[in-house]
Structures are given as C-alpha cells and as structure tokens.
Amino acid sequence: MPGNEKLPFARPDLSDREFEAVRAVMESGWITSGPETDLFEKEFADFVGAADGAALNSATAALHLGLVALGIGPGDVVLVPAFTFTATAEVVSRTGAVPVLLDVDRKSYLLTPDIVAEFLRGCRGSDGKLTCDQGVVKAIICVHYGGRVCDLDGLFSLCQSHGLELLQDAAHSFPARDGAGYVGRRGPVTAFSFYATKNMTTGEGGMITGDRPELIEKIRRLRLHGIATPAHRRAGWHYDVVEQGYKYNLSDIASAIGRVQLQRSLEMWEKRKAIHERYQKAFSSVPGLRPCPEQTGSAHHLYTLEISGDSGLGRDEFVAEMEKRKVGTGLHFIPLYRMTYYQQKYGLDPNRFPGCEAIFASIVSLPIYSAMSESDCSRVIDAVLDSIAAVQRGPQG
Ligand SMILES: Cc1ncc(COP(=O)(O)O)c(C=O)c1O
C-alpha cells in the first residue's frame, strides 16, 4: 500500500484461486447451498478434527443454533464475558434466556475458570440445578478473544462438575491451536466467523463444529426452515418440514471462496504470525506500551496494544495521531455493559467489571492481516512509535 493512501485496519486476502472457484460455481448453474457447501463443511470439520460441521451464514447464526439445539430457552441463564462483540450475548437473549455478563482476566482478556467458579459459588443449588437471580444456569459461552484460546481444560471440567454446556465463540480463532489440536474439535458447539475481516473469509459466513454429530445434524435441518432433505439432495418434488427452522444457510458461491481460503489458511496464518512477531519485537521495550499478550497457537486475529497512562498519552489521542499518519486502528471491544441496549435492559455497574474497564481504557487494535506487505508492517511500526513520541511531546512539542 503506497504511503500516501490510508492503510486500512483490515483487508481480505483473495487470490486468483478464489475468483476462479466462484466462476466455476456460477457457471455450474447451482449457486445456493448445495454440493460446494457439503464439501466445505466436511473439509472444515476434517481440518479442525471435529466429528462434524455445518456451514451457516455467520458465527452469530452458529451460536444461535447451537443454543437452540442444546435446548436453551426462557428461564435459563448463559454466562458470557462482557468483553466481546454483541453477537455473543445477543444470541442468548434471542432464545429467551438471559445472558449474564462476567468480567475477564486483566492480563489475558479472557474468561477464566476462576472467574466462572467465583460466579457459580454465589448461585443456589437444588435438584442438581444452579440458580441465580436471573434463572437456572445452563451454559457458558467462552470467547477465544483475538485468536487466543481460553483454558478449555479448566472450563470443560467446571462445566462437567456443574452439569453445564460449554459453547465456544471462535469467531476470532481459526486456525487456533489448543494443546495437541485445533480449536473446534472439542465440545458440542464451536462457532467460527468468515466475516470480511476475519482470518479466512467468505464475505459473510460461519461454521459450527462439534463432537456430537446428532446435534450438528439437527442444526443442518434448523438452518434451512426445518426441512428434512435439502433441495440438492431431493430426487423429486416432495419435501417435508419437520420442525420450526431458520434461514441461516450458506450459499455455494460463499462456500467456493471458503474452500480455497481453507486451503490457504495456514499460509495466511504464517503471515499474521510474522507480523505479530515484528510488532512484539518493536513494541516490547517501549515505555508506556503493553504489547499483545502472547499465546503459542494463537490464530493472531487481533494485534492489540495497551497505551498506558505512563506514556503521557491516552488511547484516544494515540488513535488520533495514527489517523494523522493514515493508519487505521480498531477497538475490540467496548464492553457490552457500556452499550445503551445492555445498560437499559440490565443496568450493570461498570465497577463490577474491573478487568474489562482497565483493558477498555487503554486498548487499541493495529492492522494485522495476511494481505499486508512487509513495508505496510514497517509503516504501522513507524506510525506507532511516531505517535507515541508526538503525544509525549504534547501539543506544543
Ligand atoms: C467475538 C465475536 N463473536 C461473534 C461475532 C459474530 O460473527 P459474524 O459476523 O460471523 O456473525 C463477531 C464478529 O465480529 C465477534 O467478534
């Protein structure tokens, strides 16, 4: 990207192969969900090592159908970190259940088993059920924020001892490794996003993977109106609706892009990793900057910096300086309890979320994507160091 144009915060990495794959599907005469989507979901599930997977039109749809298929609904409570995108909590209230927002760990920005355990200790137990003021606690949605994976061993074991389901919001976390394998292979529901800014994209799109094939089969039905057999697998005109469903399917055009992106995913991830490493090296010893928390196996979806008060500048001034240098930045996330809708509905006191508040006050996300060149990366580093210096000098400096 030439230095006089703004470097965007994110940009999809699409090669000739994606264009050719879309052309082939368009020429085939079948462009909605069909054979290409069947292949995409099989290849994706195989890649992460999951028993099965179903392609959907977003991660939001994946989380929503995951909750529906697990039978979560009115009277239930689902624990959700407050430091996330609204989709994670929105899907819970869509089922009629209540999302109870929890704080995150100040250092990793993740929901931890300790935070969940502390909440559960405050619940009342009877008939094998844990109840809090908002209802019966049924599930947790953990968010693998920025590409880093939550402590899954700890969370699964907590869920097992309290009879809860663990759903994983892995919108940021493909391909992320957790121990010996990829995120998506464990548990009943892992939701991935293929939104335009994500590590791999189909424009809009998502995937649910899980270790209970019957649950994924139900989701396959729910995603298309509860119809028993999808159009491309029917011999004749007859079809049956066996339950109330949704319109959450992914088209073959999107799946064609997804199949190529999946094949290129490790190569794209290597580039993100290299950018992450360059940033870490450049920012680790700069006073006033807290570089991105490290985790082996991260998908490196976000590169976050914390701009601490010691540097003599605030995050907002830093962002303004980056704008002057034509480098896009992002903010992940404004905690949910600060949003009008959540404030009006749940009226939560920010003081109950010291981790989220401290992170939110100082965090900013820098561009990190596989379509960035080495000189784009150098441009970001220079802009960060310059911006810090400019704000430290102050307006007159
Ligand atoms: C943490 C998180 N969860 C869920 C989503 C929703 O993903 P989608 O746009 O595919 O529905 C996003 C989107 O950015 C996200 O950041």
PDBQT file of the ligand as one rigid body, heavy atoms in Angstrom, charges set to zero:
ROOT
HETATM    1  C1  LIG A 401     -16.243 -12.278  19.291  1.00  0.00    +0.000 C 
HETATM    2  C2  LIG A 401     -17.218 -12.300  18.146  1.00  0.00    +0.000 A 
HETATM    3  N1  LIG A 401     -18.234 -13.167  18.182  1.00  0.00    +0.000 NA
HETATM    4  C3  LIG A 401     -19.129 -13.253  17.176  1.00  0.00    +0.000 A 
HETATM    5  C4  LIG A 401     -19.034 -12.425  16.077  1.00  0.00    +0.000 A 
HETATM    6  C5  LIG A 401     -20.087 -12.519  15.009  1.00  0.00    +0.000 C 
HETATM    7  O1  LIG A 401     -19.568 -13.020  13.809  1.00  0.00    +0.000 OA
HETATM    8  P1  LIG A 401     -20.462 -12.965  12.496  1.00  0.00    +0.000 P 
HETATM    9  O2  LIG A 401     -20.341 -11.601  11.930  1.00  0.00    +0.000 OA
HETATM   10  O3  LIG A 401     -19.870 -14.008  11.592  1.00  0.00    +0.000 OA
HETATM   11  O4  LIG A 401     -21.842 -13.310  12.907  1.00  0.00    +0.000 OA
HETATM   12  C6  LIG A 401     -18.007 -11.499  15.997  1.00  0.00    +0.000 A 
HETATM   13  C7  LIG A 401     -17.897 -10.621  14.833  1.00  0.00    +0.000 C 
HETATM   14  O5  LIG A 401     -17.033  -9.824  14.664  1.00  0.00    +0.000 OA
HETATM   15  C8  LIG A 401     -17.072 -11.422  17.053  1.00  0.00    +0.000 A 
HETATM   16  O6  LIG A 401     -16.058 -10.538  17.037  1.00  0.00    +0.000 OA
ENDROOT
TORSDOF 0
